[in-house]
Amino acid sequence: MSEIKNVATRVGFGKALVELGAERDDFLVLDADLAAATQTGMFKKEFPERFYDCGIAEQNMISIAAGIAATGKKVVCSSFAMFAAGRAFEQIRNSIGYPHLNVIIGATHASISVGEDGATHQCNEDIALMRSIPGMTIINPADETEAKLAVRAAMEHDGPVYLRFGRFAVPVVFGDDYKFQIGKGVELREGKDVTIIATGLMVKEALEAHELLKSEGIDARVVNIATIKPLDKEIVLKAAKETGAIVTAEEHSIIGGLGSAVSEAVCEEYPVPVVKLGVNDTFGKSGPAAQLLDQFGLRAVNIVEKVKKAIALKK
């Protein structure tokens, strides 16, 4: 068996920008003084004439990106999720979202797995914020492979895209033959008793939970949803109808993220129990990423507990 690689999704982001930079010259990359951390530094090294460091001024960076995009060019701008989605929300809403410009926001270092940077930098609210902007596409890749494919898809997409990446190195779960399409979820494991719908680094945990549940005689379906908006309602409703219960798993607040999006779709069209696993309406803490994921209950064993609760709620 080949050894499983651990790579941060932000690294996939940087690699994809370099690959695309060699293939096309119709886009620019902006960063807010964090190129080494966001991995846009890879692009800066290869294409310095197409890279602009806007300094620690995220709101200005978004405004500059909007101005460039208004001339017809594609623009990628990057910073930590807390500063991109949080500090620059008004500029994203009014200058990029409202005119529906072709700007890709590469938001890295999202959520609890930022680790030692602590609560001020652990943005658990960014998906909720971006979901509220009309026409915004939101993609939260599970691994390096999906991250690279998501960047490519975003570059071909018409309209603003929010790409969410992590700091923490996570297992590469998808092979080179993996197919990614904006707005489409992927069924990774078959099952009839319950469906686990996961996004981001929780996809790996969902796959581990599947194996744990199988040993207990529970047949769990596993679905990866990277595109949180627009949500793949077809795969969600199929899960609701065929398994009768859903557990959502995300490294984000249980308010406004994947769990909320799935709940809204199910409640409107085919009500079944939906049990959400995520950050429970609280701020993060400083500490090693792996320990924080344990402390905040973002592990396979916690998914197993939620699955049993969801099954118990089935009528």
Residue frames as qw, qx, qy, qz and C-alpha x, y, z in Angstrom:
[[0.000, 0.888, 0.460, 0.000, 0.00, 0.00, 0.00],
 [0.399, 0.502, -0.037, 0.767, 1.36, 3.42, -0.94],
 [0.308, -0.333, -0.489, 0.745, 2.00, 5.90, 1.86],
 [0.040, 0.865, 0.487, 0.117, -0.68, 8.56, 2.32],
 [0.371, 0.269, -0.064, 0.887, 0.64, 12.09, 1.77],
 [0.187, -0.782, -0.476, 0.356, -0.32, 14.96, 4.04],
 [0.308, 0.193, 0.229, 0.903, -0.51, 18.29, 2.22],
 [0.106, 0.520, 0.404, -0.745, -2.29, 21.52, 3.15],
 [0.460, 0.678, 0.562, 0.111, -4.97, 22.58, 0.67],
 [0.037, 0.941, -0.073, -0.328, -3.33, 26.02, 0.48],
 [0.372, -0.431, 0.669, 0.477, -0.34, 24.30, -1.14],
 [0.451, 0.406, 0.750, 0.263, -2.65, 22.97, -3.85],
 [0.172, 0.929, 0.262, -0.198, -3.86, 26.54, -4.33],
 [0.162, -0.796, 0.389, 0.435, -0.32, 27.82, -4.90],
 [0.434, -0.128, 0.793, 0.408, 0.61, 24.98, -7.25],
 [0.418, 0.626, 0.652, 0.090, -2.53, 25.46, -9.33],
 [0.111, 0.942, 0.037, -0.314, -1.82, 29.17, -9.76],
 [0.249, -0.585, 0.613, 0.470, 1.66, 28.40, -11.09],
 [0.440, 0.177, 0.832, 0.289, 0.31, 25.78, -13.50],
 [0.313, 0.805, 0.502, -0.041, -2.40, 28.13, -14.75],
 [0.077, -0.875, 0.167, 0.449, 0.09, 30.98, -15.02],
 [0.311, -0.332, 0.731, 0.508, 2.12, 28.95, -17.49],
 [0.330, 0.386, 0.830, 0.231, -1.00, 28.13, -19.51],
 [0.103, 0.817, 0.470, 0.317, -2.68, 31.53, -19.69],
 [0.381, 0.013, -0.175, 0.908, -1.77, 35.18, -19.23],
 [0.199, -0.564, -0.384, -0.703, -5.22, 36.69, -18.68],
 [0.609, -0.722, -0.315, -0.093, -5.15, 36.88, -14.87],
 [0.168, 0.623, -0.461, 0.609, -3.28, 38.66, -12.09],
 [0.685, -0.394, -0.577, 0.206, -2.64, 37.65, -8.48],
 [0.114, -0.716, 0.215, -0.654, -2.87, 40.01, -5.51],
 [0.674, -0.304, -0.608, 0.289, -1.91, 39.31, -1.90],
 [0.299, -0.883, -0.018, -0.361, -2.07, 41.22, 1.37],
 [0.023, -0.733, 0.598, -0.322, 1.48, 40.76, 2.67],
 [0.725, -0.286, 0.570, -0.258, 1.01, 37.04, 3.34],
 [0.693, 0.495, -0.417, -0.317, 2.29, 35.43, 0.12],
 [0.184, 0.385, -0.890, 0.159, 4.56, 32.97, 1.93],
 [0.353, 0.030, 0.788, -0.504, 1.68, 31.73, 4.08],
 [0.685, 0.418, 0.227, -0.552, -1.10, 31.77, 1.48],
 [0.683, -0.011, 0.645, 0.343, 1.26, 30.12, -1.04],
 [0.499, 0.849, 0.172, -0.028, 0.71, 32.80, -3.70],
 [0.260, -0.786, 0.466, 0.311, 4.46, 33.31, -3.30],
 [0.656, 0.038, 0.685, 0.314, 4.86, 30.37, -5.70],
 [0.462, 0.763, 0.411, 0.190, 3.16, 32.45, -8.41],
 [0.084, -0.975, 0.125, 0.162, 5.15, 35.56, -7.46],
 [0.536, -0.488, 0.577, 0.375, 8.42, 33.68, -7.97],
 [0.550, 0.219, 0.701, 0.399, 7.47, 32.45, -11.44],
 [0.213, 0.661, 0.480, 0.536, 5.49, 35.47, -12.69],
 [0.321, -0.404, -0.345, 0.784, 6.60, 38.56, -10.73],
 [0.025, -0.012, -0.270, -0.962, 5.24, 40.94, -13.37],
 [0.462, -0.369, -0.571, -0.570, 1.71, 39.59, -12.78],
 [0.571, -0.468, -0.613, 0.281, 1.83, 39.66, -8.97],
 [0.022, -0.645, 0.088, -0.759, 1.01, 42.61, -6.71],
 [0.440, -0.312, -0.682, 0.494, 1.53, 42.79, -2.95],
 [0.156, -0.746, -0.306, -0.570, -1.09, 45.19, -1.60],
 [0.069, 0.358, -0.556, 0.747, 0.33, 45.24, 1.92],
 [0.100, -0.319, -0.858, 0.390, -1.65, 44.74, 5.11],
 [0.304, 0.282, 0.060, -0.908, -4.69, 46.42, 3.56],
 [0.274, 0.205, 0.932, 0.117, -7.21, 43.73, 2.67],
 [0.328, 0.734, 0.471, -0.363, -10.05, 46.14, 1.95],
 [0.169, 0.751, -0.342, -0.539, -7.87, 48.04, -0.51],
 [0.193, -0.228, 0.896, 0.330, -6.78, 44.75, -2.09],
 [0.357, 0.466, 0.807, -0.060, -10.38, 43.78, -2.78],
 [0.276, 0.841, 0.165, -0.435, -11.12, 47.22, -4.23],
 [0.007, 0.613, -0.613, -0.499, -8.05, 47.00, -6.48],
 [0.289, 0.050, 0.938, 0.186, -9.12, 43.51, -7.59],
 [0.370, 0.672, 0.591, -0.251, -12.57, 44.86, -8.44],
 [0.194, 0.822, -0.156, -0.512, -11.11, 47.68, -10.49],
 [0.078, -0.408, 0.807, 0.419, -8.87, 45.35, -12.48],
 [0.323, 0.264, 0.909, 0.023, -11.69, 42.84, -13.00],
 [0.351, 0.744, 0.349, -0.450, -13.90, 45.64, -14.31],
 [0.176, 0.677, -0.471, -0.537, -11.44, 46.02, -17.22],
 [0.851, 0.312, -0.262, -0.332, -12.05, 42.42, -18.28],
 [0.376, 0.430, -0.796, 0.200, -9.18, 40.56, -16.61],
 [0.813, -0.401, -0.420, -0.036, -9.51, 37.71, -14.14],
 [0.004, -0.674, 0.497, -0.546, -8.10, 38.46, -10.70],
 [0.770, -0.306, -0.539, 0.150, -7.08, 36.19, -7.83],
 [0.074, -0.691, 0.359, -0.623, -6.68, 37.87, -4.46],
 [0.778, -0.188, -0.587, 0.124, -5.59, 36.12, -1.30],
 [0.119, -0.543, 0.509, -0.657, -5.32, 36.53, 2.46],
 [0.015, -0.065, -0.927, 0.370, -6.30, 34.64, 5.59],
 [0.180, -0.534, -0.767, -0.306, -10.04, 33.84, 5.76],
 [0.279, -0.666, -0.490, 0.489, -10.48, 36.06, 8.82],
 [0.128, -0.496, 0.105, 0.852, -9.17, 39.09, 6.94],
 [0.018, -0.064, -0.692, -0.719, -10.62, 38.30, 3.52],
 [0.264, -0.525, -0.754, -0.292, -14.17, 37.34, 4.48],
 [0.378, -0.666, -0.510, 0.391, -14.24, 39.28, 7.74],
 [0.253, -0.524, -0.009, 0.813, -12.34, 42.54, 7.39],
 [0.026, 0.198, -0.482, -0.853, -13.16, 43.02, 3.70],
 [0.271, 0.434, 0.854, -0.088, -16.79, 41.86, 3.72],
 [0.273, 0.772, 0.255, -0.514, -18.24, 45.21, 2.64],
 [0.119, 0.617, -0.521, -0.578, -15.82, 45.53, -0.27],
 [0.147, -0.002, 0.958, 0.245, -16.51, 41.95, -1.39],
 [0.276, 0.574, 0.726, -0.259, -20.25, 42.52, -1.19],
 [0.252, 0.840, 0.191, -0.440, -20.43, 45.92, -2.87],
 [0.112, 0.747, -0.466, -0.461, -17.43, 45.98, -5.22],
 [0.008, 0.258, -0.924, -0.282, -17.26, 42.33, -6.34],
 [0.225, 0.305, 0.912, -0.158, -20.58, 40.66, -5.55],
 [0.334, 0.667, 0.345, -0.570, -22.95, 43.43, -6.62],
 [0.412, 0.664, -0.348, -0.518, -21.39, 43.93, -10.10],
 [0.956, 0.080, 0.277, -0.056, -20.78, 40.15, -10.34],
 [0.267, 0.821, -0.492, -0.112, -17.10, 40.47, -11.26],
 [0.934, 0.163, -0.304, 0.088, -14.65, 37.71, -12.09],
 [0.044, -0.693, 0.586, -0.417, -12.63, 37.79, -8.88],
 [0.836, -0.148, -0.525, 0.063, -11.41, 34.65, -7.13],
 [0.340, -0.755, 0.370, -0.421, -10.86, 35.08, -3.39],
 [0.749, 0.103, -0.625, 0.193, -8.34, 32.56, -2.10],
 [0.470, -0.700, 0.235, -0.484, -9.00, 32.52, 1.65],
 [0.664, 0.182, -0.686, 0.236, -6.46, 30.45, 3.55],
 [0.190, 0.123, -0.697, 0.681, -5.89, 29.53, 7.21],
 [0.546, -0.375, -0.234, -0.711, -9.60, 29.01, 7.85],
 [0.811, -0.416, -0.245, -0.330, -11.16, 27.72, 11.07],
 [0.759, -0.622, 0.182, -0.065, -9.89, 25.74, 14.06],
 [0.928, 0.038, 0.112, 0.355, -6.98, 24.02, 12.30],
 [0.254, 0.860, -0.208, 0.391, -5.12, 27.34, 12.11],
 [0.785, -0.138, -0.456, 0.396, -3.95, 26.17, 15.54],
 [0.519, -0.346, -0.334, 0.707, -1.70, 28.36, 17.64],
 [0.087, 0.313, 0.182, 0.928, -2.82, 31.63, 16.01],
 [0.010, 0.269, 0.695, -0.667, -5.88, 31.38, 18.24],
 [0.238, 0.634, 0.699, -0.232, -9.46, 32.60, 18.24],
 [0.143, 0.749, -0.020, -0.646, -8.82, 35.95, 16.54],
 [0.151, 0.471, -0.669, -0.555, -7.50, 34.17, 13.44],
 [0.161, 0.119, 0.978, 0.063, -9.68, 31.04, 13.48],
 [0.413, 0.140, -0.119, -0.892, -12.50, 32.17, 11.21],
 [0.191, 0.196, 0.959, -0.078, -15.47, 29.84, 11.72],
 [0.321, 0.642, 0.453, -0.529, -17.95, 32.26, 10.17],
 [0.017, -0.420, 0.473, 0.774, -16.61, 32.88, 6.65],
 [0.035, 0.222, 0.887, 0.404, -18.85, 30.45, 4.78],
 [0.008, 0.697, 0.663, -0.272, -21.90, 31.93, 6.49],
 [0.020, -0.685, 0.028, 0.728, -20.79, 35.43, 5.50],
 [0.001, -0.272, 0.665, 0.695, -20.09, 34.51, 1.89],
 [0.095, 0.384, 0.909, 0.133, -23.34, 32.51, 1.56],
 [0.081, 0.734, 0.480, -0.474, -25.23, 35.73, 2.25],
 [0.038, 0.550, -0.318, -0.772, -23.80, 37.46, -0.84],
 [0.768, 0.495, 0.277, -0.297, -26.00, 36.94, -3.92],
 [0.720, 0.665, -0.194, -0.036, -24.22, 35.14, -6.76],
 [0.115, -0.713, 0.684, -0.102, -21.17, 34.16, -4.71],
 [0.909, 0.100, -0.400, -0.066, -19.84, 30.65, -5.39],
 [0.424, -0.694, 0.525, -0.251, -18.21, 28.96, -2.37],
 [0.877, 0.218, -0.428, 0.012, -15.80, 26.02, -2.65],
 [0.495, -0.679, 0.490, -0.230, -14.19, 24.24, 0.30],
 [0.705, 0.377, -0.594, -0.090, -11.79, 21.54, -1.01],
 [0.904, -0.414, 0.022, -0.104, -11.06, 18.37, 0.96],
 [0.797, -0.315, 0.287, 0.428, -7.45, 17.82, -0.11],
 [0.205, -0.529, 0.413, 0.712, -4.64, 19.01, -2.38],
 [0.245, 0.186, 0.813, 0.494, -6.07, 17.24, -5.43],
 [0.068, 0.763, 0.641, 0.050, -9.49, 18.82, -5.07],
 [0.183, -0.794, -0.058, 0.576, -7.93, 22.19, -4.25],
 [0.232, -0.296, 0.559, 0.739, -6.00, 22.27, -7.52],
 [0.118, 0.402, 0.808, 0.415, -9.06, 21.23, -9.52],
 [0.063, -0.814, -0.520, 0.251, -11.19, 23.82, -7.73],
 [0.174, -0.640, 0.162, 0.731, -8.80, 26.63, -8.65],
 [0.152, -0.020, 0.726, 0.670, -8.93, 25.55, -12.29],
 [0.018, 0.604, 0.780, 0.163, -12.73, 25.40, -12.23],
 [0.134, -0.800, -0.305, 0.500, -12.93, 28.82, -10.57],
 [0.201, -0.412, 0.384, 0.801, -10.75, 30.29, -13.32],
 [0.023, 0.200, 0.776, 0.597, -13.29, 29.13, -15.92],
 [0.066, -0.637, -0.739, 0.210, -16.30, 30.26, -13.89],
 [0.057, 0.545, 0.238, 0.802, -18.24, 33.43, -14.64],
 [0.486, -0.763, -0.159, -0.396, -18.64, 35.46, -11.47],
 [0.139, -0.694, 0.569, -0.419, -17.05, 35.76, -8.03],
 [0.867, -0.091, -0.490, 0.015, -15.71, 32.67, -6.27],
 [0.398, -0.725, 0.454, -0.331, -14.70, 32.20, -2.63],
 [0.808, 0.175, -0.553, 0.104, -12.14, 29.40, -2.28],
 [0.586, -0.713, 0.255, -0.288, -11.51, 28.20, 1.27],
 [0.739, 0.331, -0.539, 0.233, -8.17, 26.60, 2.17],
 [0.757, -0.650, -0.063, 0.010, -6.58, 25.32, 5.37],
 [0.017, -0.825, 0.553, -0.119, -3.20, 25.77, 7.02],
 [0.664, -0.343, 0.647, -0.152, -3.07, 22.23, 8.43],
 [0.246, 0.345, -0.826, -0.372, -1.59, 19.42, 6.30],
 [0.769, 0.057, 0.402, -0.494, -4.34, 16.86, 5.58],
 [0.557, -0.051, 0.795, 0.236, -4.28, 13.47, 3.85],
 [0.333, 0.317, -0.492, -0.739, -4.61, 13.38, 0.07],
 [0.582, 0.128, 0.729, -0.337, -7.74, 11.26, -0.30],
 [0.716, 0.615, 0.193, -0.269, -8.39, 11.66, -4.04],
 [0.694, -0.080, 0.505, 0.506, -6.34, 10.26, -6.91],
 [0.100, -0.304, 0.392, 0.863, -5.35, 11.84, -10.19],
 [0.049, -0.294, -0.811, -0.503, -8.53, 10.48, -11.81],
 [0.016, -0.561, -0.641, 0.524, -10.80, 12.45, -9.45],
 [0.120, 0.516, 0.488, 0.694, -13.36, 14.63, -11.22],
 [0.106, -0.470, -0.453, 0.750, -14.45, 17.98, -9.84],
 [0.054, 0.517, 0.521, 0.677, -17.32, 20.13, -11.04],
 [0.095, -0.067, 0.318, -0.941, -18.66, 23.31, -9.45],
 [0.608, -0.062, 0.045, -0.790, -22.07, 22.67, -7.92],
 [0.853, 0.028, -0.458, -0.247, -21.75, 18.87, -7.87],
 [0.578, -0.547, 0.553, -0.248, -21.28, 16.64, -4.85],
 [0.529, 0.360, -0.758, -0.124, -19.63, 13.22, -5.06],
 [0.891, -0.346, 0.084, -0.280, -20.79, 9.99, -3.42],
 [0.133, 0.650, -0.740, 0.109, -17.67, 8.37, -1.99],
 [0.038, -0.065, 0.977, -0.200, -19.21, 5.41, -0.18],
 [0.496, -0.303, -0.578, -0.573, -22.55, 3.66, -0.66],
 [0.045, -0.068, -0.807, 0.585, -24.93, 3.17, 2.25],
 [0.303, -0.462, -0.661, -0.508, -28.61, 2.84, 3.12],
 [0.444, -0.551, -0.631, 0.318, -28.97, 3.60, 6.85],
 [0.185, -0.893, -0.122, 0.392, -27.79, 7.23, 6.98],
 [0.623, 0.619, 0.056, 0.474, -25.82, 9.72, 4.89],
 [0.487, -0.631, -0.012, 0.604, -22.77, 11.61, 6.11],
 [0.457, 0.807, 0.157, 0.339, -22.31, 14.80, 4.08],
 [0.610, -0.578, 0.026, 0.541, -18.87, 16.28, 4.68],
 [0.433, 0.870, -0.003, 0.235, -16.76, 19.14, 3.39],
 [0.021, 0.857, -0.450, 0.250, -13.13, 20.18, 3.69],
 [0.140, 0.444, -0.850, 0.249, -10.89, 18.29, 6.08],
 [0.615, -0.086, 0.570, -0.538, -13.95, 16.55, 7.55],
 [0.812, 0.334, -0.315, -0.361, -14.19, 14.38, 4.42],
 [0.422, 0.367, -0.803, 0.208, -11.26, 12.29, 5.63],
 [0.252, -0.138, 0.725, -0.626, -12.92, 11.98, 9.04],
 [0.756, 0.172, 0.099, -0.624, -16.20, 10.94, 7.38],
 [0.727, 0.345, -0.575, -0.150, -14.43, 8.16, 5.50],
 [0.182, 0.255, -0.844, 0.436, -12.90, 6.93, 8.77],
 [0.498, -0.010, 0.479, -0.723, -16.32, 7.12, 10.45],
 [0.785, 0.234, -0.308, -0.483, -17.73, 4.97, 7.64],
 [0.565, 0.253, -0.776, 0.123, -15.30, 2.20, 8.55],
 [0.081, -0.137, 0.731, -0.664, -16.03, 2.50, 12.27],
 [0.641, 0.099, 0.204, -0.734, -19.77, 2.33, 11.63],
 [0.730, 0.256, -0.549, -0.315, -19.39, -0.64, 9.33],
 [0.312, 0.195, -0.868, 0.334, -17.77, -2.57, 12.17],
 [0.262, 0.097, 0.647, -0.709, -20.93, -1.88, 14.20],
 [0.255, 0.389, 0.876, 0.129, -23.25, -3.00, 11.42],
 [0.215, 0.792, 0.276, -0.500, -24.31, 0.50, 10.36],
 [0.580, 0.332, 0.505, 0.547, -24.34, 1.10, 6.62],
 [0.046, -0.811, -0.130, 0.569, -23.45, 4.77, 6.13],
 [0.589, 0.665, 0.255, 0.383, -23.31, 6.60, 2.83],
 [0.413, -0.570, 0.033, 0.710, -20.56, 9.23, 2.52],
 [0.436, 0.786, 0.325, 0.295, -20.94, 12.28, 0.28],
 [0.451, -0.278, 0.013, 0.848, -18.32, 14.95, -0.34],
 [0.215, 0.892, 0.365, 0.158, -19.72, 18.42, -0.99],
 [0.523, -0.123, 0.007, 0.843, -16.96, 20.87, -1.82],
 [0.027, -0.326, -0.269, -0.906, -19.23, 23.44, -3.46],
 [0.042, -0.387, -0.729, 0.563, -21.34, 24.74, -0.62],
 [0.352, 0.736, 0.300, -0.495, -22.95, 27.37, -2.84],
 [0.714, -0.091, -0.139, -0.680, -24.56, 26.55, -5.19],
 [0.505, -0.240, 0.783, -0.273, -25.46, 23.44, -3.21],
 [0.302, 0.081, -0.855, -0.414, -26.01, 20.18, -5.07],
 [0.605, -0.083, 0.346, -0.713, -29.62, 19.75, -3.97],
 [0.816, 0.186, -0.416, -0.357, -30.03, 16.68, -6.17],
 [0.559, 0.191, -0.761, 0.269, -27.48, 14.61, -4.26],
 [0.140, -0.166, 0.597, -0.772, -28.76, 15.94, -0.91],
 [0.701, 0.022, 0.115, -0.703, -32.40, 15.11, -1.60],
 [0.767, 0.201, -0.590, -0.155, -31.41, 11.72, -3.02],
 [0.292, 0.195, -0.790, 0.503, -29.67, 11.01, 0.28],
 [0.391, -0.084, 0.423, -0.813, -32.70, 12.17, 2.26],
 [0.798, 0.107, -0.147, -0.575, -35.08, 9.95, 0.29],
 [0.787, 0.228, -0.572, -0.037, -32.88, 6.86, 0.20],
 [0.475, 0.095, -0.714, 0.505, -31.37, 6.86, 3.70],
 [0.449, -0.706, -0.506, -0.209, -33.90, 8.87, 5.74],
 [0.511, -0.826, -0.044, 0.235, -31.34, 10.71, 7.88],
 [0.573, 0.657, -0.135, 0.470, -28.35, 12.99, 7.33],
 [0.592, -0.673, -0.035, 0.442, -25.31, 14.03, 9.35],
 [0.446, 0.841, -0.079, 0.295, -23.34, 17.04, 8.16],
 [0.756, -0.453, 0.006, 0.472, -19.67, 17.46, 9.11],
 [0.407, 0.789, 0.027, 0.459, -17.73, 20.69, 8.67],
 [0.554, -0.253, -0.257, 0.751, -14.87, 22.65, 10.20],
 [0.054, -0.366, -0.176, -0.912, -17.02, 25.76, 10.48],
 [0.328, 0.004, 0.500, -0.801, -19.73, 27.08, 12.74],
 [0.168, 0.345, 0.923, 0.035, -22.91, 25.01, 12.74],
 [0.219, 0.773, 0.362, -0.472, -24.61, 28.34, 12.05],
 [0.341, 0.825, -0.103, -0.439, -24.74, 29.30, 8.39],
 [0.090, -0.522, 0.771, 0.354, -22.40, 26.73, 6.87],
 [0.281, 0.092, -0.877, -0.378, -22.84, 23.37, 5.15],
 [0.027, -0.290, -0.906, 0.308, -25.21, 22.07, 7.82],
 [0.263, 0.513, 0.310, -0.756, -27.48, 25.06, 7.43],
 [0.344, 0.372, -0.505, -0.699, -27.46, 24.80, 3.63],
 [0.232, -0.035, -0.958, -0.162, -28.35, 21.09, 3.74],
 [0.064, 0.381, 0.762, -0.519, -31.02, 21.66, 6.39],
 [0.320, 0.459, 0.027, -0.828, -32.65, 24.39, 4.31],
 [0.371, 0.235, -0.701, -0.561, -32.79, 22.16, 1.23],
 [0.206, -0.138, -0.967, 0.062, -34.15, 19.15, 3.11],
 [0.121, 0.375, 0.606, -0.691, -36.68, 21.11, 5.19],
 [0.373, 0.402, -0.117, -0.828, -38.22, 22.69, 2.10],
 [0.580, 0.310, -0.540, -0.525, -38.49, 19.60, -0.08],
 [0.816, -0.073, -0.565, -0.099, -38.12, 16.31, 1.85],
 [0.354, -0.711, 0.394, -0.462, -37.94, 16.69, 5.65],
 [0.887, -0.108, -0.418, 0.161, -35.76, 14.10, 7.40],
 [0.602, -0.760, 0.024, 0.245, -33.56, 14.39, 10.52],
 [0.572, 0.640, -0.219, 0.464, -30.40, 16.43, 9.89],
 [0.686, -0.680, -0.047, 0.255, -27.82, 16.38, 12.68],
 [0.393, 0.856, -0.197, 0.270, -25.03, 18.94, 12.37],
 [0.794, -0.407, -0.015, 0.451, -21.43, 18.49, 13.47],
 [0.425, 0.677, -0.021, 0.601, -19.20, 21.55, 13.49],
 [0.262, 0.101, -0.440, 0.853, -18.04, 24.35, 15.76],
 [0.251, -0.621, -0.742, 0.004, -20.83, 24.86, 18.29],
 [0.100, -0.896, -0.217, -0.374, -21.40, 28.63, 18.35],
 [0.633, -0.710, 0.050, 0.303, -18.15, 29.35, 20.14],
 [0.246, 0.881, -0.400, -0.053, -14.80, 30.98, 19.47],
 [0.866, 0.239, -0.392, 0.200, -11.66, 28.95, 18.92],
 [0.629, -0.744, 0.191, 0.115, -8.64, 28.54, 21.18],
 [0.277, 0.770, -0.574, -0.026, -4.90, 28.61, 20.75],
 [0.710, -0.333, 0.618, -0.056, -3.16, 25.24, 20.54],
 [0.154, -0.245, 0.847, 0.446, -1.80, 22.56, 18.21],
 [0.527, 0.124, -0.362, -0.759, -4.24, 21.97, 15.34],
 [0.512, -0.042, -0.848, -0.133, -4.59, 18.22, 15.91],
 [0.167, -0.213, -0.766, 0.584, -5.38, 18.71, 19.59],
 [0.294, 0.210, 0.147, -0.921, -7.92, 21.43, 18.82],
 [0.550, 0.036, -0.592, -0.588, -9.73, 19.20, 16.34],
 [0.414, -0.180, -0.870, 0.198, -10.00, 16.62, 19.14],
 [0.056, -0.231, -0.540, 0.807, -11.14, 19.22, 21.66],
 [0.387, 0.238, -0.029, -0.890, -13.79, 20.70, 19.38],
 [0.651, 0.190, 0.685, -0.266, -15.15, 17.27, 18.46],
 [0.571, 0.657, -0.227, -0.438, -14.20, 17.34, 14.79],
 [0.093, -0.405, 0.902, 0.115, -13.15, 13.72, 14.48],
 [0.459, -0.010, -0.790, -0.407, -14.47, 10.44, 13.09],
 [0.223, -0.246, -0.874, 0.355, -15.59, 9.24, 16.53],
 [0.177, 0.343, 0.333, -0.860, -17.71, 12.36, 16.90],
 [0.456, 0.161, -0.485, -0.728, -19.32, 11.71, 13.52],
 [0.353, -0.114, -0.928, -0.034, -20.17, 8.19, 14.71],
 [0.009, -0.332, -0.678, 0.656, -22.00, 9.67, 17.73],
 [0.335, 0.340, -0.020, -0.879, -23.97, 12.03, 15.50],
 [0.404, 0.083, -0.766, -0.493, -24.86, 9.19, 13.12],
 [0.222, -0.249, -0.918, 0.217, -26.35, 7.16, 15.96],
 [0.139, 0.404, 0.417, -0.802, -28.37, 10.18, 17.05],
 [0.373, 0.280, -0.358, -0.809, -29.64, 10.74, 13.50],
 [0.362, -0.051, -0.895, -0.256, -30.67, 7.09, 13.12],
 [0.093, -0.326, -0.805, 0.487, -32.52, 7.24, 16.43],
 [0.230, 0.404, 0.176, -0.868, -34.49, 10.22, 15.13],
 [0.239, 0.046, -0.727, -0.642, -35.71, 8.39, 12.04],
 [0.645, 0.016, 0.305, -0.700, -39.44, 7.63, 12.07]]
